[in-house]
Amino acid sequence: MKEKVFIKADEVAETLGISKPYAYKLVKTMNDELKEKGFITISGKVSCRYFEEKFYGLGGDERACI
């Protein structure tokens, strides 16, 4: 199975059990943080790796966003 690179805001909402508008706000916040670090971002999506790091403290080989 191919590993996902990005997670969409609606998937964030479903994963965290929150509303879609709040999920979009969280994705925007995470993308703004990544932009400050010099990364290119995609509106409405965020890096799976960054999402997992922010919400689950995962890093390295641990994956929840497959």
C-alpha positions as CSV (number, residue, x, y, z in Angstrom):
1,M,0.0,0.0,0.0
2,K,1.3,3.4,-0.9
3,E,1.9,5.7,2.0
4,K,-0.1,9.0,2.1
5,V,1.9,12.2,2.0
6,F,-0.9,14.6,2.8
7,I,-4.1,14.4,4.9
8,K,-7.1,16.5,3.9
9,A,-9.0,18.7,6.3
10,D,-12.1,16.5,6.2
11,E,-9.9,13.5,7.1
12,V,-8.5,15.6,10.0
13,A,-12.1,16.3,11.1
14,E,-13.0,12.6,11.0
15,T,-9.8,11.4,12.7
16,L,-10.0,13.9,15.6
17,G,-13.8,13.9,15.9
18,I,-14.2,17.6,15.3
19,S,-16.2,19.8,12.9
20,K,-14.9,20.4,9.4
21,P,-14.7,24.2,9.8
22,Y,-12.4,23.7,12.9
23,A,-10.4,21.1,11.0
24,Y,-9.8,23.6,8.2
25,K,-8.7,26.1,10.9
26,L,-6.2,23.6,12.3
27,V,-4.9,22.7,8.9
28,K,-4.4,26.4,8.1
29,T,-2.5,26.9,11.4
30,M,-0.2,23.9,10.7
31,N,0.4,25.2,7.1
32,D,1.2,28.6,8.4
33,E,3.8,27.1,10.8
34,L,5.3,25.1,8.0
35,K,5.4,28.2,5.8
36,E,7.4,30.0,8.5
37,K,9.9,27.2,8.4
38,G,10.2,27.6,4.6
39,F,8.1,24.7,3.4
40,I,5.7,24.9,0.5
41,T,2.1,24.0,1.5
42,I,-1.2,23.1,-0.2
43,S,-4.4,24.8,1.0
44,G,-6.8,22.3,2.7
45,K,-4.1,19.7,3.1
46,V,-1.3,19.2,5.5
47,S,1.7,16.9,5.6
48,C,0.7,13.6,7.3
49,R,4.1,13.5,9.1
50,Y,3.6,17.0,10.5
51,F,0.0,16.2,11.5
52,E,1.1,13.1,13.3
53,E,3.9,14.9,15.0
54,K,1.6,17.7,16.3
55,F,-1.3,15.5,17.5
56,Y,0.2,12.2,18.4
57,G,3.9,13.0,19.1
58,L,4.9,10.5,16.5
59,G,8.1,10.6,14.7
60,G,10.4,8.3,12.7
61,D,8.8,5.0,11.6
62,E,5.6,5.3,13.6
63,R,2.7,6.1,11.3
64,A,-1.0,6.7,11.8
65,C,-1.8,8.4,8.5
66,I,-1.4,5.4,6.1
